[in-house]
């Protein structure tokens, strides 16, 4: 007997940090480093505006003559990120992540960010499938 495919909420990071689009990139970089996170949902007026990755931050920090204290998060973020509800099936989310090479997905409910689901979380799912379902 096969088990049902779980929703993304089972594996997502809950209560993620977020940052406003008009904050400076240096503040975002500090928040990410202090909390050891690689993806940060970006908000504008209470709605998801984008997502900022550690890779985005690193790229800006390496640009000559660019001061991360002067650059806004909005200038470095990826706009229009992939956003799903907590009950979206892991299989659907993982397929979309693979298709578009997304490193993270924002999980939102009633226009509020409730989680982040990353490639590391996909690895956890895969490990669980190997350990529990294929034995």
Secondary structure, DSSP 8 states (H G I E B T S, - for coil): ------BGGGTSEES--EEETTSBHHHHHHHHHHTT-SEEEEEETTEEEEEEEHHHHHHHHHSTT--TTTSBHHHHSEES--EE-TTSBHHHHHHHHHHHT-SEEEEEETTEEEEEEEHHHHHHHHHHIIIII--
